[in-house]
Amino acid sequence: MAGIIMLIVPGIIFACKLAFVPFLVMDEKMEAAEAVRKSWNMTNGYTGTIFLMGLTAFFVVIGGLICFVVGIFPAVIWVSLAFAGIYWVASAKVKASAQQG
């Protein structure tokens, strides 16, 4: 039981901290290692929100599957847009702080 907790909890933390990597690679044309570093820093203050969004996304996708599998399409679109929205807010905050400092 302790081994499972020691694997799952850090895995969830890493997944939350690295949630912006695909967005950074596509949006800012970063290399993977640089995107990992920036995502790690950008998610400060948003880790809890990302975790709750991931938890909500799980249930939305399950609900989409229950709706005769056709519901998975709007569910995946909603989840993708929700994470893109969190990224947009975090990147706007980073850009604003870079302009001020």
N, CA, C and O atoms as a GROMACS GRO file, in nm:
protein
  404
    1MET      N    1   0.083  -0.119   0.000
    1MET     CA    2   0.000   0.000   0.000
    1MET      C    3   0.088   0.126   0.000
    1MET      O    4   0.060   0.220  -0.074
    2ALA      N    5   0.190   0.126   0.081
    2ALA     CA    6   0.280   0.242   0.087
    2ALA      C    7   0.350   0.262  -0.047
    2ALA      O    8   0.371   0.375  -0.091
    3GLY      N    9   0.387   0.152  -0.111
    3GLY     CA   10   0.452   0.161  -0.242
    3GLY      C   11   0.362   0.222  -0.347
    3GLY      O   12   0.407   0.302  -0.430
    4ILE      N   13   0.234   0.187  -0.345
    4ILE     CA   14   0.139   0.243  -0.440
    4ILE      C   15   0.124   0.393  -0.417
    4ILE      O   16   0.122   0.471  -0.512
    5ILE      N   17   0.113   0.432  -0.290
    5ILE     CA   18   0.101   0.574  -0.258
    5ILE      C   19   0.227   0.649  -0.299
    5ILE      O   20   0.218   0.763  -0.347
    6MET      N   21   0.343   0.588  -0.282
    6MET     CA   22   0.468   0.654  -0.317
    6MET      C   23   0.488   0.663  -0.468
    6MET      O   24   0.575   0.737  -0.514
    7LEU      N   25   0.410   0.589  -0.546
    7LEU     CA   26   0.418   0.598  -0.691
    7LEU      C   27   0.307   0.687  -0.748
    7LEU      O   28   0.331   0.766  -0.840
    8ILE      N   29   0.187   0.675  -0.695
    8ILE     CA   30   0.072   0.746  -0.751
    8ILE      C   31   0.076   0.895  -0.718
    8ILE      O   32   0.055   0.978  -0.806
    9VAL      N   33   0.101   0.929  -0.594
    9VAL     CA   34   0.100   1.070  -0.554
    9VAL      C   35   0.206   1.151  -0.629
    9VAL      O   36   0.173   1.256  -0.685
   10PRO      N   37   0.332   1.107  -0.634
   10PRO     CA   38   0.429   1.184  -0.714
   10PRO      C   39   0.394   1.186  -0.863
   10PRO      O   40   0.421   1.284  -0.932
   11GLY      N   41   0.334   1.080  -0.912
   11GLY     CA   42   0.292   1.077  -1.053
   11GLY      C   43   0.186   1.182  -1.082
   11GLY      O   44   0.190   1.246  -1.187
   12ILE      N   45   0.093   1.199  -0.992
   12ILE     CA   46  -0.010   1.301  -1.009
   12ILE      C   47   0.053   1.440  -1.003
   12ILE      O   48   0.017   1.528  -1.082
   13ILE      N   49   0.146   1.460  -0.911
   13ILE     CA   50   0.213   1.590  -0.900
   13ILE      C   51   0.290   1.621  -1.028
   13ILE      O   52   0.281   1.732  -1.080
   14PHE      N   53   0.366   1.524  -1.079
   14PHE     CA   54   0.441   1.544  -1.203
   14PHE      C   55   0.347   1.572  -1.320
   14PHE      O   56   0.376   1.657  -1.404
   15ALA      N   57   0.235   1.500  -1.328
   15ALA     CA   58   0.140   1.522  -1.437
   15ALA      C   59   0.083   1.663  -1.432
   15ALA      O   60   0.065   1.727  -1.536
   16CYS      N   61   0.053   1.711  -1.312
   16CYS     CA   62   0.001   1.847  -1.298
   16CYS      C   63   0.106   1.951  -1.333
   16CYS      O   64   0.075   2.051  -1.398
   17LYS      N   65   0.228   1.930  -1.290
   17LYS     CA   66   0.334   2.027  -1.316
   17LYS      C   67   0.377   2.030  -1.463
   17LYS      O   68   0.428   2.132  -1.510
   18LEU      N   69   0.357   1.921  -1.534
   18LEU     CA   70   0.400   1.912  -1.674
   18LEU      C   71   0.282   1.922  -1.772
   18LEU      O   72   0.296   1.886  -1.889
   19ALA      N   73   0.169   1.971  -1.726
   19ALA     CA   74   0.048   1.977  -1.809
   19ALA      C   75   0.062   2.074  -1.926
   19ALA      O   76  -0.007   2.057  -2.027
   20PHE      N   77   0.148   2.174  -1.915
   20PHE     CA   78   0.160   2.275  -2.020
   20PHE      C   79   0.265   2.242  -2.125
   20PHE      O   80   0.283   2.320  -2.219
   21VAL      N   81   0.335   2.132  -2.112
   21VAL     CA   82   0.443   2.099  -2.206
   21VAL      C   83   0.394   2.094  -2.351
   21VAL      O   84   0.458   2.155  -2.437
   22PRO      N   85   0.284   2.025  -2.381
   22PRO     CA   86   0.241   2.023  -2.522
   22PRO      C   87   0.205   2.161  -2.575
   22PRO      O   88   0.231   2.193  -2.691
   23PHE      N   89   0.146   2.243  -2.490
   23PHE     CA   90   0.109   2.378  -2.532
   23PHE      C   91   0.233   2.462  -2.559
   23PHE      O   92   0.238   2.538  -2.657
   24LEU      N   93   0.334   2.449  -2.475
   24LEU     CA   94   0.457   2.526  -2.493
   24LEU      C   95   0.532   2.483  -2.618
   24LEU      O   96   0.589   2.567  -2.688
   25VAL      N   97   0.533   2.355  -2.646
   25VAL     CA   98   0.601   2.305  -2.766
   25VAL      C   99   0.532   2.358  -2.891
   25VAL      O  100   0.598   2.399  -2.987
   26MET      N  101   0.399   2.359  -2.891
   26MET     CA  102   0.325   2.404  -3.009
   26MET      C  103   0.316   2.556  -3.017
   26MET      O  104   0.334   2.614  -3.124
   27ASP      N  105   0.289   2.621  -2.905
   27ASP     CA  106   0.264   2.765  -2.905
   27ASP      C  107   0.392   2.847  -2.915
   27ASP      O  108   0.399   2.943  -2.992
   28GLU      N  109   0.492   2.810  -2.838
   28GLU     CA  110   0.615   2.888  -2.833
   28GLU      C  111   0.732   2.820  -2.904
   28GLU      O  112   0.845   2.868  -2.896
   29LYS      N  113   0.704   2.710  -2.973
   29LYS     CA  114   0.804   2.639  -3.054
   29LYS      C  115   0.929   2.603  -2.972
   29LYS      O  116   1.042   2.622  -3.018
   30MET      N  117   0.909   2.553  -2.851
   30MET     CA  118   1.020   2.518  -2.762
   30MET      C  119   1.063   2.374  -2.783
   30MET      O  120   0.986   2.290  -2.830
   31GLU      N  121   1.187   2.348  -2.747
   31GLU     CA  122   1.235   2.210  -2.741
   31GLU      C  123   1.174   2.145  -2.616
   31GLU      O  124   1.126   2.214  -2.526
   32ALA      N  125   1.176   2.013  -2.612
   32ALA     CA  126   1.109   1.940  -2.504
   32ALA      C  127   1.165   1.974  -2.366
   32ALA      O  128   1.088   2.001  -2.273
   33ALA      N  129   1.296   1.973  -2.350
   33ALA     CA  130   1.356   1.998  -2.219
   33ALA      C  131   1.326   2.140  -2.170
   33ALA      O  132   1.298   2.161  -2.052
   34GLU      N  133   1.332   2.235  -2.260
   34GLU     CA  134   1.302   2.373  -2.223
   34GLU      C  135   1.153   2.388  -2.187
   34GLU      O  136   1.119   2.461  -2.094
   35ALA      N  137   1.066   2.319  -2.259
   35ALA     CA  138   0.923   2.323  -2.231
   35ALA      C  139   0.892   2.261  -2.095
   35ALA      O  140   0.804   2.309  -2.023
   36VAL      N  141   0.964   2.155  -2.059
   36VAL     CA  142   0.945   2.093  -1.927
   36VAL      C  143   0.982   2.191  -1.818
   36VAL      O  144   0.909   2.205  -1.720
   37ARG      N  145   1.094   2.259  -1.832
   37ARG     CA  146   1.136   2.357  -1.730
   37ARG      C  147   1.036   2.472  -1.718
   37ARG      O  148   0.999   2.512  -1.608
   38LYS      N  149   0.992   2.523  -1.832
   38LYS     CA  150   0.899   2.636  -1.827
   38LYS      C  151   0.763   2.593  -1.773
   38LYS      O  152   0.700   2.668  -1.699
   39SER      N  153   0.717   2.476  -1.810
   39SER     CA  154   0.590   2.425  -1.759
   39SER      C  155   0.596   2.407  -1.608
   39SER      O  156   0.500   2.438  -1.536
   40TRP      N  157   0.708   2.358  -1.560
   40TRP     CA  158   0.725   2.337  -1.416
   40TRP      C  159   0.711   2.470  -1.342
   40TRP      O  160   0.649   2.477  -1.236
   41ASN      N  161   0.768   2.576  -1.400
   41ASN     CA  162   0.761   2.708  -1.336
   41ASN      C  163   0.624   2.775  -1.356
   41ASN      O  164   0.574   2.842  -1.267
   42MET      N  165   0.565   2.756  -1.474
   42MET     CA  166   0.437   2.821  -1.504
   42MET      C  167   0.322   2.768  -1.419
   42MET      O  168   0.227   2.841  -1.392
   43THR      N  169   0.330   2.643  -1.378
   43THR     CA  170   0.218   2.584  -1.304
   43THR      C  171   0.218   2.620  -1.157
   43THR      O  172   0.128   2.580  -1.084
   44ASN      N  173   0.317   2.695  -1.111
   44ASN     CA  174   0.315   2.740  -0.972
   44ASN      C  175   0.189   2.823  -0.949
   44ASN      O  176   0.165   2.922  -1.018
   45GLY      N  177   0.111   2.783  -0.852
   45GLY     CA  178  -0.015   2.850  -0.823
   45GLY      C  179  -0.134   2.792  -0.897
   45GLY      O  180  -0.248   2.824  -0.864
   46TYR      N  181  -0.110   2.706  -0.995
   46TYR     CA  182  -0.218   2.646  -1.073
   46TYR      C  183  -0.225   2.493  -1.057
   46TYR      O  184  -0.310   2.429  -1.119
   47THR      N  185  -0.139   2.437  -0.976
   47THR     CA  186  -0.133   2.291  -0.964
   47THR      C  187  -0.265   2.234  -0.913
   47THR      O  188  -0.312   2.132  -0.965
   48GLY      N  189  -0.323   2.297  -0.813
   48GLY     CA  190  -0.451   2.251  -0.760
   48GLY      C  191  -0.562   2.261  -0.862
   48GLY      O  192  -0.646   2.172  -0.872
   49THR      N  193  -0.564   2.370  -0.936
   49THR     CA  194  -0.665   2.389  -1.040
   49THR      C  195  -0.649   2.284  -1.150
   49THR      O  196  -0.748   2.229  -1.199
   50ILE      N  197  -0.526   2.257  -1.188
   50ILE     CA  198  -0.501   2.155  -1.290
   50ILE      C  199  -0.544   2.018  -1.241
   50ILE      O  200  -0.602   1.940  -1.316
   51PHE      N  201  -0.515   1.988  -1.114
   51PHE     CA  202  -0.556   1.859  -1.058
   51PHE      C  203  -0.708   1.845  -1.058
   51PHE      O  204  -0.761   1.742  -1.099
   52LEU      N  205  -0.778   1.949  -1.013
   52LEU     CA  206  -0.924   1.943  -1.011
   52LEU      C  207  -0.982   1.935  -1.151
   52LEU      O  208  -1.083   1.868  -1.173
   53MET      N  209  -0.919   2.004  -1.246
   53MET     CA  210  -0.965   1.996  -1.384
   53MET      C  211  -0.943   1.854  -1.440
   53MET      O  212  -1.028   1.802  -1.513
   54GLY      N  213  -0.831   1.793  -1.406
   54GLY     CA  214  -0.806   1.656  -1.450
   54GLY      C  215  -0.904   1.558  -1.389
   54GLY      O  216  -0.950   1.465  -1.455
   55LEU      N  217  -0.937   1.580  -1.262
   55LEU     CA  218  -1.036   1.494  -1.195
   55LEU      C  219  -1.173   1.512  -1.259
   55LEU      O  220  -1.244   1.414  -1.284
   56THR      N  221  -1.210   1.634  -1.286
   56THR     CA  222  -1.338   1.662  -1.353
   56THR      C  223  -1.337   1.603  -1.494
   56THR      O  224  -1.437   1.546  -1.539
   57ALA      N  225  -1.225   1.616  -1.564
   57ALA     CA  226  -1.214   1.564  -1.700
   57ALA      C  227  -1.236   1.413  -1.702
   57ALA      O  228  -1.297   1.360  -1.795
   58PHE      N  229  -1.186   1.344  -1.601
   58PHE     CA  230  -1.204   1.199  -1.594
   58PHE      C  231  -1.353   1.165  -1.594
   58PHE      O  232  -1.397   1.077  -1.669
   59PHE      N  233  -1.430   1.234  -1.512
   59PHE     CA  234  -1.573   1.205  -1.502
   59PHE      C  235  -1.649   1.251  -1.626
   59PHE      O  236  -1.747   1.188  -1.666
   60VAL      N  237  -1.606   1.359  -1.688
   60VAL     CA  238  -1.670   1.405  -1.812
   60VAL      C  239  -1.648   1.303  -1.923
   60VAL      O  240  -1.740   1.272  -1.999
   61VAL      N  241  -1.527   1.250  -1.933
   61VAL     CA  242  -1.498   1.150  -2.037
   61VAL      C  243  -1.575   1.020  -2.009
   61VAL      O  244  -1.627   0.959  -2.102
   62ILE      N  245  -1.583   0.980  -1.884
   62ILE     CA  246  -1.663   0.860  -1.850
   62ILE      C  247  -1.809   0.883  -1.888
   62ILE      O  248  -1.874   0.795  -1.942
   63GLY      N  249  -1.860   1.004  -1.857
   63GLY     CA  250  -1.997   1.037  -1.896
   63GLY      C  251  -2.015   1.033  -2.047
   63GLY      O  252  -2.119   0.989  -2.096
   64GLY      N  253  -1.914   1.079  -2.120
   64GLY     CA  254  -1.920   1.072  -2.266
   64GLY      C  255  -1.923   0.929  -2.317
   64GLY      O  256  -1.992   0.898  -2.414
   65LEU      N  257  -1.848   0.842  -2.252
   65LEU     CA  258  -1.850   0.701  -2.291
   65LEU      C  259  -1.984   0.636  -2.260
   65LEU      O  260  -2.031   0.550  -2.335
   66ILE      N  261  -2.044   0.676  -2.151
   66ILE     CA  262  -2.175   0.620  -2.114
   66ILE      C  263  -2.282   0.661  -2.216
   66ILE      O  264  -2.377   0.586  -2.239
   67CYS      N  265  -2.265   0.777  -2.277
   67CYS     CA  266  -2.362   0.826  -2.377
   67CYS      C  267  -2.338   0.760  -2.512
   67CYS      O  268  -2.320   0.827  -2.613
   68PHE      N  269  -2.337   0.630  -2.513
   68PHE     CA  270  -2.324   0.550  -2.635
   68PHE      C  271  -2.199   0.583  -2.715
   68PHE      O  272  -2.202   0.576  -2.838
   69VAL      N  273  -2.093   0.617  -2.651
   69VAL     CA  274  -1.961   0.643  -2.707
   69VAL      C  275  -1.960   0.770  -2.794
   69VAL      O  276  -1.853   0.827  -2.814
   70VAL      N  277  -2.073   0.814  -2.844
   70VAL     CA  278  -2.077   0.935  -2.926
   70VAL      C  279  -2.045   1.057  -2.840
   70VAL      O  280  -1.990   1.155  -2.890
   71GLY      N  281  -2.079   1.053  -2.712
   71GLY     CA  282  -2.055   1.164  -2.622
   71GLY      C  283  -1.909   1.188  -2.592
   71GLY      O  284  -1.874   1.291  -2.534
   72ILE      N  285  -1.822   1.097  -2.631
   72ILE     CA  286  -1.680   1.114  -2.606
   72ILE      C  287  -1.624   1.230  -2.688
   72ILE      O  288  -1.530   1.297  -2.643
   73PHE      N  289  -1.679   1.256  -2.805
   73PHE     CA  290  -1.628   1.364  -2.890
   73PHE      C  291  -1.645   1.501  -2.826
   73PHE      O  292  -1.547   1.576  -2.816
   74PRO      N  293  -1.766   1.539  -2.781
   74PRO     CA  294  -1.777   1.668  -2.713
   74PRO      C  295  -1.703   1.670  -2.579
   74PRO      O  296  -1.656   1.775  -2.536
   75ALA      N  297  -1.692   1.555  -2.514
   75ALA     CA  298  -1.620   1.549  -2.387
   75ALA      C  299  -1.471   1.578  -2.407
   75ALA      O  300  -1.413   1.654  -2.329
   76VAL      N  301  -1.411   1.520  -2.508
   76VAL     CA  302  -1.269   1.544  -2.535
   76VAL      C  303  -1.246   1.688  -2.578
   76VAL      O  304  -1.145   1.749  -2.542
   77ILE      N  305  -1.339   1.743  -2.655
   77ILE     CA  306  -1.327   1.884  -2.696
   77ILE      C  307  -1.333   1.974  -2.574
   77ILE      O  308  -1.254   2.067  -2.562
   78TRP      N  309  -1.427   1.947  -2.483
   78TRP     CA  310  -1.440   2.028  -2.362
   78TRP      C  311  -1.314   2.019  -2.276
   78TRP      O  312  -1.266   2.122  -2.227
   79VAL      N  313  -1.262   1.900  -2.258
   79VAL     CA  314  -1.141   1.882  -2.177
   79VAL      C  315  -1.023   1.956  -2.239
   79VAL      O  316  -0.948   2.024  -2.169
   80SER      N  317  -1.006   1.944  -2.370
   80SER     CA  318  -0.897   2.013  -2.438
   80SER      C  319  -0.909   2.164  -2.425
   80SER      O  320  -0.809   2.232  -2.400
   81LEU      N  321  -1.028   2.216  -2.441
   81LEU     CA  322  -1.049   2.360  -2.428
   81LEU      C  323  -1.029   2.408  -2.284
   81LEU      O  324  -0.980   2.518  -2.262
   82ALA      N  325  -1.066   2.326  -2.188
   82ALA     CA  326  -1.048   2.364  -2.048
   82ALA      C  327  -0.899   2.375  -2.014
   82ALA      O  328  -0.857   2.472  -1.950
   83PHE      N  329  -0.820   2.279  -2.056
   83PHE     CA  330  -0.676   2.286  -2.030
   83PHE      C  331  -0.610   2.398  -2.109
   83PHE      O  332  -0.517   2.462  -2.060
   84ALA      N  333  -0.658   2.424  -2.232
   84ALA     CA  334  -0.605   2.536  -2.309
   84ALA      C  335  -0.638   2.668  -2.241
   84ALA      O  336  -0.558   2.762  -2.245
   85GLY      N  337  -0.755   2.677  -2.179
   85GLY     CA  338  -0.792   2.798  -2.106
   85GLY      C  339  -0.703   2.822  -1.986
   85GLY      O  340  -0.662   2.935  -1.959
   86ILE      N  341  -0.672   2.716  -1.913
   86ILE     CA  342  -0.581   2.730  -1.798
   86ILE      C  343  -0.443   2.773  -1.847
   86ILE      O  344  -0.379   2.859  -1.786
   87TYR      N  345  -0.397   2.714  -1.957
   87TYR     CA  346  -0.267   2.754  -2.013
   87TYR      C  347  -0.268   2.900  -2.055
   87TYR      O  348  -0.172   2.972  -2.029
   88TRP      N  349  -0.376   2.945  -2.118
   88TRP     CA  350  -0.386   3.082  -2.165
   88TRP      C  351  -0.376   3.181  -2.047
   88TRP      O  352  -0.306   3.282  -2.056
   89VAL      N  353  -0.446   3.151  -1.938
   89VAL     CA  354  -0.442   3.237  -1.820
   89VAL      C  355  -0.301   3.239  -1.761
   89VAL      O  356  -0.248   3.345  -1.728
   90ALA      N  357  -0.240   3.122  -1.748
   90ALA     CA  358  -0.105   3.115  -1.690
   90ALA      C  359  -0.002   3.184  -1.779
   90ALA      O  360   0.086   3.253  -1.728
   91SER      N  361  -0.012   3.167  -1.909
   91SER     CA  362   0.085   3.231  -1.998
   91SER      C  363   0.066   3.382  -2.001
   91SER      O  364   0.163   3.456  -2.013
   92ALA      N  365  -0.058   3.429  -1.990
   92ALA     CA  366  -0.083   3.573  -1.984
   92ALA      C  367  -0.023   3.632  -1.857
   92ALA      O  368   0.030   3.743  -1.857
   93LYS      N  369  -0.032   3.557  -1.748
   93LYS     CA  370   0.026   3.603  -1.622
   93LYS      C  371   0.178   3.609  -1.632
   93LYS      O  372   0.239   3.704  -1.582
   94VAL      N  373   0.239   3.511  -1.694
   94VAL     CA  374   0.385   3.508  -1.710
   94VAL      C  375   0.430   3.623  -1.800
   94VAL      O  376   0.528   3.691  -1.770
   95LYS      N  377   0.357   3.647  -1.909
   95LYS     CA  378   0.393   3.757  -2.000
   95LYS      C  379   0.378   3.893  -1.934
   95LYS      O  380   0.460   3.982  -1.955
   96ALA      N  381   0.272   3.909  -1.852
   96ALA     CA  382   0.251   4.036  -1.783
   96ALA      C  383   0.360   4.062  -1.680
   96ALA      O  384   0.405   4.175  -1.664
   97SER      N  385   0.401   3.956  -1.610
   97SER     CA  386   0.507   3.974  -1.510
   97SER      C  387   0.643   4.000  -1.578
   97SER      O  388   0.728   4.069  -1.522
   98ALA      N  389   0.664   3.945  -1.698
   98ALA     CA  390   0.789   3.970  -1.771
   98ALA      C  391   0.793   4.114  -1.823
   98ALA      O  392   0.901   4.174  -1.829
   99GLN      N  393   0.681   4.169  -1.860
   99GLN     CA  394   0.677   4.306  -1.908
   99GLN      C  395   0.698   4.407  -1.795
   99GLN      O  396   0.756   4.514  -1.815
  100GLN      N  397   0.650   4.370  -1.674
  100GLN     CA  398   0.665   4.458  -1.559
  100GLN      C  399   0.806   4.456  -1.505
  100GLN      O  400   0.859   4.558  -1.460
  101GLY      N  401   0.868   4.338  -1.509
  101GLY     CA  402   1.000   4.323  -1.447
  101GLY      C  403   1.109   4.334  -1.543
  101GLY      O  404   1.225   4.323  -1.506
   0.00000   0.00000   0.00000
